[in-house]
Amino acid sequence: MPKIDIRKPHHLSLADARAEVVQVAARMQEKFGIEGQWQGDVFSFNRSGVSGTIAVESEAIQVKAELGMMLAPLKGMLEQEIQRKLNEHFA
């Protein structure tokens, strides 16, 4: 299965970085029906065709996802969109 692994450095406090991820996670749930839960500073998410995590670290955000076969052809586009959103929230 195709995997996405993107790390984005940031200069926010841990609390502010987590608040940004909370906003992104809420949007993912609203727009794509992705279910998720927090375990410490890691947001784990899944829905049919994709599962992964968004880890909030003191100096970076780490996004990892595993795509199902139906989303595999969209891997490049999904990586670009994730990168765009990370730049928008953590630039």
C-alpha positions in Angstrom: 0.0 0.0 0.0 1.3 3.5 -0.8 2.5 5.6 2.1 2.7 9.3 2.7 5.3 10.6 5.2 5.7 14.4 5.5 7.5 16.4 8.2 6.9 20.1 8.5 9.1 22.2 10.9 7.3 24.9 12.8 8.1 27.7 15.2 4.9 27.6 17.3 4.6 26.5 20.9 3.4 22.9 21.3 0.0 24.2 22.5 -0.4 26.5 19.5 0.7 23.7 17.1 -1.8 21.3 18.6 -4.5 23.9 18.3 -3.8 24.2 14.6 -4.0 20.4 14.1 -7.3 20.4 16.0 -8.6 22.9 13.4 -7.3 20.8 10.5 -8.7 17.6 12.1 -12.1 19.2 12.5 -12.1 20.2 8.8 -11.0 16.7 7.8 -13.9 15.2 9.8 -16.4 17.7 8.3 -15.2 17.6 4.7 -14.2 13.9 4.3 -15.9 12.1 7.1 -12.6 11.0 8.6 -12.9 9.7 12.1 -10.1 10.3 14.6 -9.0 10.5 18.1 -6.1 12.0 20.1 -3.6 9.9 22.0 -1.3 12.3 23.7 0.0 14.6 21.0 -0.8 12.3 18.2 -4.1 12.5 16.2 -4.9 9.1 14.7 -7.4 9.1 11.9 -9.1 6.6 9.5 -11.8 6.1 7.0 -12.3 3.8 4.1 -9.2 3.9 2.0 -6.9 5.8 4.3 -5.5 5.7 7.8 -2.7 7.6 9.5 -1.5 10.0 12.2 -0.6 13.6 12.7 2.0 13.9 15.4 2.5 17.3 17.1 6.1 17.7 18.1 7.8 20.7 19.7 9.6 21.7 16.5 7.6 19.9 13.7 4.4 18.3 12.5 4.7 14.7 11.2 2.0 13.4 8.9 1.9 9.7 8.0 -0.8 8.0 6.0 -1.3 4.7 4.4 -3.5 4.7 1.3 -5.8 2.0 0.1 -5.8 0.8 -3.4 -8.6 3.1 -4.5 -6.6 6.2 -3.4 -3.2 4.9 -4.6 -3.4 6.8 -7.9 -4.0 10.0 -6.1 -0.9 9.8 -3.9 1.0 12.7 -5.6 -2.1 15.0 -5.5 -2.7 14.1 -1.8 0.9 14.8 -0.9 0.7 18.2 -2.6 -2.5 19.1 -0.8 -1.1 18.0 2.6 2.0 20.1 2.0 -0.1 23.1 1.0 -2.2 22.8 4.2 0.9 22.4 6.3 2.4 25.5 4.7 -0.8 27.4 5.3 -1.0 26.5 9.0 2.7 26.2 9.9 4.7 28.5 7.7 
